[in-house]
């Protein structure tokens, strides 16, 4: 299910990832992404295989990459949530190693699966892939935090996070909710791709992303909602809010809706703005300078997620991550 071209992986140190299912003009530079990767030194870490039994309400499962010892690493996670089961999986990835993470999820009939990921990059690269298949009445919720840590290295060495999410709403009335918050700074590259295939009837997806870009950061968002033939009664929506804190940042937002079925509803939109003079004056009148004002606004895009995680330990991780990447005292 991986998005990486295997032949290319065997022959080159450049990987093509995050490919859009429907191509647009190549000069826009958004059809896919190129990721530098040293295949010869990559270490495959132990695969985690998790099964949640029928009707089981499993305790939270925490994942990390403590066994990532080499410069380049690969981690696979396979999760099966059986009928009427419930589970929350939490992954906190903050390290100075390059890593490919591939998570395969099967959400059984009437199951509820929540995946929370906190990804932090400094001068390393992270490729994060989530593949999920949802059966009848299954609910899959994905919450992602992407944070780039600013440092003194060159732009070429700045942290890079690539994320590819593919969700198959195969079962009737299956549901996918996605919330993401990001902060890019110091030349960080945040490149993410979301594909939701509506196949079953009366399926639903809601994609909501927001973030801030500072200091030469680059962000690309590709969001594709695809209503397949037979997905009658299905609904899909995607929105993104981008705060651009500086003239040197680069933002590309590409929301796409594909449709092969008549009786469906799909919407998309994006709001892209800057920190205006009126807002700056508001902060300054309260003794808050421009730098701290920008940090407050950057935090807000991610902090909103703490209201939906329903997990105090996760919220502490998010708060500590923000303190680290923003250099808060």
C-alpha positions as CSV (number, residue, x, y, z in Angstrom):
1,X,0.0,0.0,0.0
2,X,3.0,2.2,0.2
3,X,3.1,5.4,-2.0
4,X,6.8,5.0,-2.8
5,X,7.8,3.8,-6.2
6,X,9.7,0.5,-5.4
7,X,11.7,0.5,-8.7
8,X,12.8,4.1,-8.1
9,X,13.7,3.2,-4.5
10,X,16.0,0.5,-5.7
11,X,17.8,2.7,-8.3
12,X,17.9,6.2,-6.9
13,X,18.4,8.2,-3.7
14,X,15.5,10.4,-4.7
15,X,12.0,9.1,-3.9
16,X,8.8,10.3,-5.5
17,X,6.1,10.6,-2.8
18,X,2.8,12.3,-2.1
19,X,1.5,11.8,-5.7
20,X,-1.9,13.4,-6.5
21,X,-4.4,10.9,-8.0
22,X,-5.4,13.6,-10.5
23,X,-2.6,15.6,-12.1
24,X,-2.6,19.3,-12.6
25,X,-0.2,21.6,-14.4
26,X,3.4,20.5,-13.9
27,X,4.7,24.0,-13.6
28,X,2.9,24.4,-10.3
29,X,5.2,21.8,-8.8
30,X,2.4,20.0,-6.8
31,X,1.7,16.8,-8.6
32,X,4.2,14.9,-6.3
33,X,7.2,15.5,-4.1
34,X,10.8,14.4,-4.3
35,X,12.4,13.1,-1.1
36,X,16.2,12.5,-0.7
37,X,16.8,9.1,1.0
38,X,19.9,6.9,1.5
39,X,18.4,3.5,0.8
40,X,21.7,1.7,1.3
41,X,21.9,2.6,5.0
42,X,18.2,2.3,5.9
43,X,17.4,0.0,8.8
44,X,14.0,-1.7,9.1
45,X,12.8,-1.5,12.6
46,X,10.5,-4.1,14.3
47,X,7.0,-4.1,12.8
48,X,4.3,-3.5,15.3
49,X,1.2,-5.6,14.8
50,X,-1.8,-4.6,16.8
51,X,-5.2,-6.4,16.9
52,X,-8.2,-5.1,18.9
53,X,-10.7,-7.8,19.4
54,X,-14.5,-7.7,18.8
55,X,-16.3,-5.3,21.2
56,X,-13.1,-4.5,23.0
57,X,-12.5,-1.0,24.4
58,X,-8.7,-1.0,24.4
59,X,-6.6,1.3,26.6
60,X,-4.6,4.0,24.8
61,X,-1.6,2.6,22.8
62,X,1.6,4.8,22.7
63,X,4.1,4.4,19.9
64,X,7.6,5.8,19.6
65,X,10.8,5.4,17.6
66,X,13.2,4.7,20.5
67,X,14.7,1.9,18.4
68,X,15.7,4.2,15.6
69,X,19.4,4.0,15.8
70,X,20.6,4.5,12.2
71,X,20.6,7.7,10.2
72,X,17.8,6.3,8.0
73,X,15.1,4.0,9.4
74,X,11.8,2.4,8.4
75,X,9.0,1.6,10.8
76,X,5.8,-0.3,9.9
77,X,2.7,-0.5,12.1
78,X,-0.3,-2.7,11.3
79,X,-3.6,-2.2,13.2
80,X,-6.7,-4.3,12.9
81,X,-9.7,-3.0,14.9
82,X,-12.4,-5.7,14.8
83,X,-16.1,-5.3,14.9
84,X,-17.5,-2.8,17.5
85,X,-14.0,-2.3,19.0
86,X,-12.6,1.1,20.2
87,X,-9.0,2.2,20.4
88,X,-6.8,5.3,20.4
89,X,-3.3,5.1,19.1
90,X,-0.8,7.9,20.0
91,X,2.5,8.4,18.2
92,X,5.1,11.0,19.4
93,X,7.9,11.2,16.9
94,X,10.6,13.7,18.0
95,X,14.1,12.6,17.0
96,X,17.1,13.6,14.9
97,X,16.9,10.5,12.7
98,X,15.5,10.2,9.2
99,X,12.5,7.8,9.3
100,X,9.8,6.4,7.0
101,X,6.7,5.5,9.0
102,X,4.0,3.4,7.3
103,X,0.8,2.7,9.3
104,X,-1.9,0.4,7.8
105,X,-5.3,0.4,9.6
106,X,-8.3,-1.7,9.0
107,X,-11.4,-0.4,10.9
108,X,-14.0,-3.1,11.2
109,X,-17.8,-2.9,11.2
110,X,-19.0,-0.3,13.9
111,X,-15.4,0.2,15.2
112,X,-13.9,3.5,16.3
113,X,-10.3,4.2,15.7
114,X,-8.5,7.4,16.7
115,X,-4.9,8.0,15.6
116,X,-3.0,11.0,17.0
117,X,0.5,11.8,15.7
118,X,2.9,14.5,16.8
119,X,5.8,14.8,14.4
120,X,8.8,17.1,15.0
121,X,11.7,17.7,12.6
122,X,14.9,19.6,13.0
123,X,17.5,18.9,10.3
124,X,16.1,15.4,9.6
125,X,13.4,14.2,7.1
126,X,10.3,12.3,8.1
127,X,8.0,10.5,5.6
128,X,4.8,9.5,7.3
129,X,2.2,7.3,5.5
130,X,-1.2,6.4,6.8
131,X,-3.4,3.9,4.9
132,X,-6.9,3.2,6.3
133,X,-9.8,1.1,5.2
134,X,-13.1,1.6,6.9
135,X,-15.9,-1.0,6.9
136,X,-19.6,-0.4,7.5
137,X,-20.4,2.3,10.1
138,X,-16.7,2.5,11.1
139,X,-15.3,5.7,12.4
140,X,-11.7,6.8,11.8
141,X,-10.4,10.0,13.3
142,X,-6.9,11.3,12.5
143,X,-5.3,14.2,14.4
144,X,-1.8,15.3,13.3
145,X,0.6,17.9,14.6
146,X,3.5,18.9,12.3
147,X,6.2,21.1,13.9
148,X,9.5,22.2,12.4
149,X,12.2,23.2,14.8
150,X,14.1,26.4,13.9
151,X,17.9,26.3,14.2
152,X,21.0,27.8,12.7
153,X,21.6,25.3,9.9
154,X,21.2,26.1,6.2
155,X,17.9,26.0,4.4
156,X,19.0,22.7,2.7
157,X,19.5,21.1,6.1
158,X,16.2,22.4,7.6
159,X,13.7,19.8,8.8
160,X,11.3,18.3,6.3
161,X,8.1,16.4,7.0
162,X,6.2,14.6,4.2
163,X,2.9,13.0,5.0
164,X,0.6,10.9,2.8
165,X,-2.8,9.8,4.0
166,X,-5.1,7.5,2.1
167,X,-8.5,6.6,3.4
168,X,-10.9,4.1,1.8
169,X,-14.5,4.7,3.0
170,X,-15.5,1.3,1.7
171,X,-18.4,0.5,4.0
172,X,-21.7,2.2,4.0
173,X,-22.0,5.0,6.5
174,X,-18.3,4.9,7.3
175,X,-16.8,8.2,8.5
176,X,-13.4,9.9,8.5
177,X,-12.6,13.1,10.4
178,X,-9.2,14.7,10.0
179,X,-7.8,17.6,12.0
180,X,-4.2,18.9,11.5
181,X,-2.2,21.8,12.9
182,X,1.3,22.8,11.6
183,X,4.1,25.2,12.2
184,X,6.8,25.7,9.6
185,X,9.8,27.9,10.3
186,X,13.5,28.3,9.6
187,X,13.4,26.8,6.1
188,X,11.2,23.8,7.1
189,X,9.4,22.0,4.3
190,X,5.9,20.6,5.2
191,X,4.5,18.6,2.4
192,X,1.3,16.6,2.8
193,X,-1.2,14.8,0.7
194,X,-4.7,13.5,1.7
195,X,-6.8,11.2,-0.5
196,X,-10.2,10.1,0.6
197,X,-12.1,7.6,-1.6
198,X,-15.8,7.4,-1.0
199,X,-16.9,4.0,-2.2
200,X,-19.7,3.0,0.2
201,X,-23.1,4.7,0.3
202,X,-23.8,7.6,2.8
203,X,-20.1,8.0,3.7
204,X,-18.7,11.1,5.2
205,X,-15.4,12.9,5.5
206,X,-14.4,16.2,7.0
207,X,-10.8,17.5,6.5
208,X,-9.8,20.5,8.5
209,X,-6.2,21.9,8.5
210,X,-4.7,25.1,9.9
211,X,-1.2,26.4,10.4
212,X,1.4,29.1,10.3
213,X,4.5,29.6,8.2
214,X,7.6,31.7,9.2
215,X,11.2,32.3,8.2
216,X,11.5,30.8,4.6
217,X,9.2,27.9,5.4
218,X,7.5,26.0,2.6
219,X,4.2,24.2,2.8
220,X,2.2,22.2,0.2
221,X,-1.3,20.9,0.9
222,X,-2.9,18.4,-1.5
223,X,-6.4,17.3,-0.5
224,X,-8.4,15.1,-2.8
225,X,-12.0,13.9,-2.1
226,X,-13.0,11.3,-4.6
227,X,-16.7,10.2,-4.9
228,X,-16.6,6.8,-6.6
229,X,-19.5,5.4,-8.6
230,X,-22.0,4.0,-6.2
231,X,-21.2,6.3,-3.3
232,X,-24.7,7.9,-3.4
233,X,-25.7,10.0,-0.4
234,X,-22.0,10.7,0.6
235,X,-20.7,14.0,1.9
236,X,-17.2,15.4,1.9
237,X,-15.7,18.7,3.0
238,X,-12.1,20.1,3.2
239,X,-10.9,23.4,4.5
240,X,-7.5,25.0,5.3
241,X,-6.5,28.1,7.1
242,X,-3.0,29.4,6.5
243,X,-1.3,32.2,8.4
244,X,1.7,33.6,6.5
245,X,4.1,35.4,8.9
246,X,6.6,36.9,6.4
247,X,7.2,37.7,2.8
248,X,9.7,34.9,2.4
249,X,7.4,31.9,3.0
250,X,5.9,29.7,0.3
251,X,2.4,28.2,0.5
252,X,0.7,26.0,-2.1
253,X,-2.9,24.8,-1.4
254,X,-4.5,22.4,-3.8
255,X,-8.0,21.2,-2.8
256,X,-9.5,18.8,-5.3
257,X,-12.9,17.1,-5.6
258,X,-13.4,14.3,-8.0
259,X,-16.9,12.9,-8.7
260,X,-18.3,9.8,-10.6
261,X,-21.6,9.8,-8.7
262,X,-24.5,12.4,-9.0
263,X,-26.1,12.2,-5.5
264,X,-23.2,13.5,-3.4
265,X,-22.1,16.7,-1.8
266,X,-18.6,18.0,-1.8
267,X,-17.2,21.3,-0.7
268,X,-13.7,22.8,-0.4
269,X,-12.1,26.1,0.6
270,X,-9.0,27.8,1.8
271,X,-8.3,31.0,3.8
272,X,-4.8,32.5,3.5
273,X,-3.9,35.6,5.4
274,X,-1.2,37.6,7.1
275,X,-0.8,39.3,10.5
276,X,-2.3,42.7,9.7
277,X,-1.4,46.0,11.2
278,X,-4.6,46.2,13.2
279,X,-3.8,42.9,14.9
280,X,-0.2,43.9,15.5
281,X,-1.4,47.2,17.1
282,X,-3.8,45.2,19.3
283,X,-0.8,43.2,20.6
284,X,1.5,46.1,20.9
285,X,-1.0,48.1,22.9
286,X,-0.8,45.3,25.4
287,X,3.0,45.3,25.6
288,X,3.5,42.3,23.2
289,X,6.1,42.9,20.4
290,X,5.8,41.5,16.9
291,X,7.9,38.4,17.4
292,X,5.9,37.3,20.4
293,X,2.7,38.2,18.7
294,X,3.6,35.9,15.8
295,X,4.5,33.1,18.2
296,X,1.1,33.5,19.9
297,X,-0.7,33.3,16.6
298,X,1.4,30.3,15.4
299,X,0.7,28.5,18.6
300,X,-3.1,29.0,18.2
301,X,-3.2,27.0,15.0
302,X,-1.9,23.9,16.8
303,X,-3.4,24.6,20.3
304,X,-6.9,24.3,18.9
305,X,-6.2,20.5,18.6
306,X,-5.9,20.2,22.4
307,X,-9.6,20.8,22.6
308,X,-10.4,17.7,20.5
309,X,-7.8,15.1,21.6
310,X,-9.7,14.3,24.8
311,X,-6.3,13.3,26.3
312,X,-4.4,15.3,28.9
313,X,-1.1,13.4,28.3
314,X,-1.3,14.1,24.5
315,X,-2.0,17.8,25.2
316,X,1.1,17.9,27.5
317,X,3.1,16.5,24.6
318,X,1.7,19.1,22.2
319,X,2.4,21.9,24.7
320,X,6.0,20.8,25.2
321,X,6.5,20.5,21.5
322,X,5.4,24.0,20.9
323,X,7.6,25.3,23.7
324,X,10.6,23.5,22.1
325,X,10.1,24.6,18.5
326,X,9.2,28.2,19.4
327,X,11.9,28.5,22.1
328,X,9.5,29.5,24.8
329,X,10.9,30.0,28.3
